[in-house]
Amino acid sequence: MINYLIQEPQNEGPQRAPAPEIDAWGQLPVQAGTFEHVDNLFYFTYAVCIFFFVIITGVLLYSVVAHRRKTWDQKPLSNVTHNTPLEVVWTVVPLIIVMIMFAWGFKGSLDMLTVPHEAQRNTYKASAKQWNWTFTYPNGTQSIAEVYVEIDKPVQFILESSDVLHAFYVPSMRVKRDIVPGRFASTWFTPTKLGDYHLFCAEYCGNDHSRMYAQVHVVDAETMEKEPWNQVPPAEKPLERIAYGEQLARQLCASCHKMRDTDVVNIGPSWLGMFTKDGDEYVGRQREVLEDGETKTITTNDAYIIESIKNPTKKIVAESPYNKNAMSKFDNLSDDRLACLIAYMKSLADN
């Protein structure tokens, strides 16, 4: 489970929730949300398909065996070209079944799009951008790559994208909604089971689309009051701050920046060697950057890193290919989280 209160560094980035349970038929993760009609319609469609598959295959096999040609010169048993009553039946019956499916699905779609007042009073915001999720809670606090919701309490998510097309998809809650840049969308559900659930981006959004993952934690009211998403290790616990910073880095930065010798990404400058250690002090390396079209030499100190995170176009690394790649800005990170990120960067320093 992703948790900001980790105690030691995670080498492989945020862990994913366990694989969801499936039902006795091996279908669909167990439902943990509001929309039972999704499963009911799925199984109705499934049963209809099986029923007609069996009937059509049975008639076909019977006809092949019973009406096969016995000799090479056998004449046709019948010259009938059509049967009007039969044709009406196999046209009208499927039409009725399809219209039932349509009406069932349309009503369910309206239920998903009509947000009840209880959910409107518990509104979150989910901000998507390549390739991570940021969640804003009703009280204004934020979390990254995970979100906490209270069990049996309807919740609405206002969805926005700052770059390309994304999708908010929580299979266990039976909700999926596309997020179009420049437009707001909304979705809602009522979580009904405690646990950790997958949240995926279901629209291809670039190279690291498959890594755009988050978790939905369904917890009780007592846990919600403690705001576990808003707990950052204090300055008195430097090792925990480094671990927390590594977790943030794996969630937000690892798709572009190299942090280990085994990493192969080369979209942004490597974090290895940004600092060197001189006794107990961390000294930043010098780096050439482009600022307002001019090449300047700067030192990679705390101020430069914070500026580069919040406003990455201010000073662009002059070295190729980094001067051709655009970085997303992360201007919603709090000061204490930025401090944890910098602490992790410094932990990668040359000795």
C-alpha positions in Angstrom: 0.0 0.0 0.0 1.3 3.5 -0.8 1.7 5.3 2.5 3.5 8.6 3.1 4.5 7.3 6.6 7.0 4.8 5.2 9.9 3.9 7.4 12.6 3.0 4.9 13.4 3.7 1.3 11.5 1.9 -1.4 13.8 0.8 -4.2 11.2 0.0 -6.8 8.8 2.9 -6.4 5.2 2.7 -4.9 3.8 -0.7 -4.4 0.5 -1.6 -5.9 -2.5 -2.8 -4.1 -3.1 -6.6 -4.2 -4.8 -8.0 -7.3 -8.6 -7.5 -6.8 -10.8 -10.4 -5.9 -12.9 -12.0 -8.6 -16.3 -13.7 -8.4 -17.1 -17.4 -8.6 -17.2 -17.2 -12.4 -13.8 -15.7 -12.7 -15.3 -12.4 -13.8 -14.8 -8.8 -12.8 -13.2 -7.6 -9.5 -15.5 -7.8 -6.6 -17.7 -4.6 -6.5 -16.9 -2.1 -3.8 -19.1 0.8 -5.0 -22.5 1.9 -5.8 -23.4 0.8 -9.3 -24.8 -2.8 -9.1 -26.5 -2.4 -12.5 -23.1 -2.6 -14.2 -22.6 -6.2 -13.1 -26.3 -7.1 -13.6 -26.2 -5.8 -17.2 -22.9 -7.5 -17.8 -24.2 -10.9 -16.7 -27.5 -10.5 -18.5 -25.6 -9.8 -21.8 -23.3 -12.7 -21.0 -26.2 -15.1 -20.5 -27.9 -13.9 -23.7 -24.8 -14.5 -25.7 -24.3 -18.0 -24.3 -27.9 -18.9 -24.8 -27.9 -17.9 -28.5 -24.5 -19.3 -29.1 -25.7 -22.7 -27.8 -28.9 -22.6 -29.9 -27.3 -21.4 -33.1 -24.4 -23.9 -32.8 -26.8 -26.7 -32.0 -29.0 -26.0 -35.0 -26.0 -25.7 -37.3 -24.5 -29.0 -36.1 -27.9 -30.7 -36.4 -28.4 -29.4 -40.0 -24.9 -30.4 -41.0 -25.5 -34.0 -39.8 -29.2 -34.5 -40.6 -29.3 -32.8 -44.0 -25.9 -33.7 -45.4 -25.8 -35.0 -48.9 -25.9 -38.8 -48.9 -24.8 -39.3 -52.5 -23.1 -37.0 -55.0 -26.2 -36.8 -57.2 -28.8 -36.3 -54.5 -31.3 -33.6 -55.3 -32.2 -30.8 -52.8 -34.9 -31.8 -50.4 -36.5 -28.4 -50.6 -36.5 -25.3 -52.8 -37.9 -23.0 -50.2 -36.0 -19.7 -50.3 -37.3 -18.0 -47.2 -39.7 -18.3 -44.2 -41.4 -15.0 -43.4 -42.6 -15.9 -39.9 -39.2 -17.3 -38.9 -37.5 -14.2 -40.3 -39.8 -11.9 -38.3 -39.1 -13.9 -35.2 -35.3 -13.7 -35.5 -35.5 -10.0 -36.3 -38.0 -9.0 -33.6 -36.7 -11.1 -30.7 -33.1 -9.8 -31.0 -34.4 -6.3 -31.4 -36.4 -6.5 -28.1 -33.4 -7.9 -26.3 -31.1 -5.2 -27.6 -33.6 -2.5 -26.7 -33.8 -4.0 -23.1 -30.0 -3.8 -23.0 -30.0 -0.2 -24.3 -32.7 1.0 -21.8 -30.9 -0.8 -18.9 -27.5 0.8 -19.9 -29.0 4.2 -20.5 -30.7 4.3 -17.1 -27.5 3.2 -15.5 -25.5 5.9 -17.4 -27.9 8.5 -16.1 -27.4 7.3 -12.5 -23.7 7.7 -13.0 -23.9 11.2 -14.4 -26.5 12.5 -11.9 -24.5 13.4 -8.8 -26.6 13.2 -5.6 -26.5 16.1 -3.1 -24.7 13.9 -0.5 -21.8 13.4 -2.9 -21.7 17.1 -3.9 -21.2 18.0 -0.3 -18.1 15.7 -0.3 -16.3 16.9 -3.4 -12.7 16.1 -4.3 -10.6 17.2 -7.3 -8.5 14.8 -9.3 -5.9 16.5 -11.4 -4.3 14.4 -14.1 -1.1 15.1 -16.0 1.7 13.0 -17.6 2.0 10.7 -15.7 0.6 11.1 -12.2 -2.5 12.0 -10.2 -2.9 14.8 -7.7 -5.9 14.8 -5.4 -7.4 17.8 -3.6 -9.6 17.0 -0.6 -12.7 19.0 0.5 -10.6 20.7 3.2 -7.9 21.9 0.6 -5.2 19.4 1.6 -3.6 17.3 -1.2 -2.1 13.9 -1.8 -0.2 12.4 -4.8 -0.7 9.0 -6.3 -3.2 8.0 -3.6 -6.5 9.2 -2.3 -8.5 8.4 0.9 -12.3 8.2 0.9 -14.7 7.3 3.8 -16.7 4.1 3.6 -20.4 4.4 3.0 -20.1 8.1 2.3 -20.9 9.3 -1.3 -18.0 11.1 -2.9 -17.8 13.3 -6.0 -14.6 13.8 -8.1 -14.2 16.8 -10.2 -11.7 15.8 -13.0 -9.3 17.9 -14.9 -6.3 17.4 -17.2 -3.4 19.9 -17.6 -2.0 18.4 -20.8 -3.5 15.5 -22.8 -6.5 13.1 -22.7 -6.6 10.9 -19.6 -9.3 8.8 -18.0 -10.3 8.2 -14.4 -11.0 4.4 -14.1 -11.6 2.6 -10.8 -12.7 -0.9 -11.8 -13.9 -2.0 -8.3 -16.1 1.0 -8.1 -17.4 0.5 -11.6 -16.6 4.1 -12.6 -14.7 5.4 -15.7 -14.8 8.9 -17.1 -12.6 10.5 -19.8 -10.8 13.7 -18.9 -10.5 16.1 -21.8 -7.9 19.0 -21.5 -9.6 22.4 -21.0 -12.8 20.8 -19.7 -14.1 19.7 -16.3 -15.8 16.4 -15.9 -17.2 14.7 -12.8 -17.9 11.3 -11.5 -19.1 9.9 -8.2 -19.6 6.6 -6.2 -20.3 5.4 -2.7 -17.5 3.1 -1.5 -19.0 0.1 0.3 -16.0 -2.0 1.3 -12.9 -1.2 3.3 -9.7 -1.8 1.4 -7.2 -0.5 -1.2 -8.3 -0.3 -4.8 -6.7 0.4 -8.2 -7.1 3.6 -10.1 -5.8 3.6 -13.7 -5.6 6.0 -16.5 -7.6 4.2 -19.2 -6.7 6.5 -22.2 -3.3 6.3 -23.8 -1.5 9.5 -22.7 2.2 9.0 -23.7 5.2 6.9 -23.1 4.6 6.2 -19.4 0.8 5.8 -19.7 1.0 2.3 -18.0 2.8 3.9 -15.0 0.0 6.4 -14.4 -1.4 4.6 -11.4 -2.9 5.5 -8.1 -4.7 3.9 -5.2 -8.1 4.5 -3.7 -8.0 3.8 0.1 -11.4 3.2 1.6 -11.2 3.8 5.3 -13.4 4.4 8.3 -14.3 7.8 9.7 -11.8 7.6 12.5 -8.9 7.1 10.0 -10.2 10.0 7.9 -10.0 12.3 10.8 -6.3 11.6 11.2 -5.6 12.7 7.6 -3.0 10.0 6.9 -2.4 11.6 3.4 -1.3 14.8 5.0 1.4 13.5 7.3 5.0 14.4 6.3 7.9 13.2 8.4 9.2 16.1 10.6 12.7 17.5 10.2 13.8 15.7 13.3 13.6 12.4 11.4 15.9 12.9 8.4 15.9 9.2 7.3 12.1 9.2 7.1 12.2 12.4 5.2 14.6 10.9 2.7 12.4 7.8 2.3 9.4 10.0 1.9 11.3 12.1 -0.7 12.2 8.9 -2.6 8.6 7.8 -2.7 7.6 11.2 -4.1 10.4 11.0 -6.6 9.3 7.6 -7.8 5.7 8.8 -8.2 6.5 12.1 -9.9 9.9 12.1 -11.4 11.3 8.6 -12.1 9.8 8.5 -15.6 12.1 11.2 -16.8 15.1 11.5 -14.4 17.8 8.9 -13.7 18.1 8.1 -10.0 20.0 4.9 -10.0 22.8 3.4 -12.2 20.3 0.8 -13.5 17.8 3.4 -14.7 17.7 3.9 -18.4 15.5 7.1 -18.7 17.2 10.1 -20.3 14.5 12.6 -20.8 15.6 14.9 -18.0 19.0 15.5 -16.4 20.2 12.7 -14.1 19.9 13.3 -10.3 23.1 11.3 -9.8 26.0 13.6 -9.1 23.9 16.8 -8.7 25.5 17.2 -5.3 28.8 16.1 -3.8 29.4 15.7 -0.1 32.1 17.8 1.6 32.3 16.7 5.2 28.7 17.1 6.6 27.8 19.7 3.9 26.2 19.0 0.5 27.7 21.1 -2.3 25.8 21.5 -5.6 27.5 21.0 -9.0 27.7 23.7 -11.6 25.5 23.5 -14.6 24.9 25.5 -17.7 21.4 26.7 -18.3 19.5 28.8 -20.7 17.7 31.8 -19.2 15.9 34.3 -21.5 17.9 32.9 -24.4 21.3 33.4 -22.7 23.6 30.7 -21.5 24.5 31.0 -17.8 26.4 28.9 -15.3 24.6 28.2 -12.0 25.0 26.0 -9.0 22.4 23.3 -8.3 21.4 24.6 -4.8 18.1 24.3 -3.0 16.8 27.5 -4.5 17.5 26.4 -8.1 15.9 23.0 -7.5 12.7 24.6 -6.1 12.5 27.0 -9.0 13.0 24.2 -11.5 10.2 22.2 -10.0 7.7 25.0 -9.8 8.8 26.9 -12.9 10.9 24.5 -15.1 11.0 26.8 -18.1 12.7 29.6 -16.2 16.2 28.0 -16.4 16.4 25.2 -19.0 19.4 22.9 -18.9 21.6 23.8 -21.9 22.9 20.3 -22.5 21.3 18.3 -25.3 18.9 16.5 -25.4 17.5 18.1 -22.2 17.2 21.5 -23.8 14.6 20.1 -26.2 12.4 18.3 -23.7 9.7 20.2 -21.8 9.1 19.4 -18.1 5.8 19.6 -16.4 5.6 22.1 -13.5 4.7 20.9 -10.0 3.7 24.2 -8.4 1.2 22.5 -6.0 3.9 20.8 -3.9 4.1 22.1 -0.4 7.4 23.4 1.1 7.8 20.4 3.4 7.4 18.0 0.5 9.9 19.9 -1.6 12.3 19.7 1.3 11.9 15.9 1.4 12.5 15.7 -2.4 15.7 17.7 -2.0 16.8 15.6 1.0 16.5 12.5 -1.3 18.4 14.2 -4.1 21.2 15.0 -1.6 21.2 11.4 -0.4 22.4 10.5 -3.9 25.4 12.7 -3.6 28.9 11.6 -4.5 31.0 11.0 -1.4 
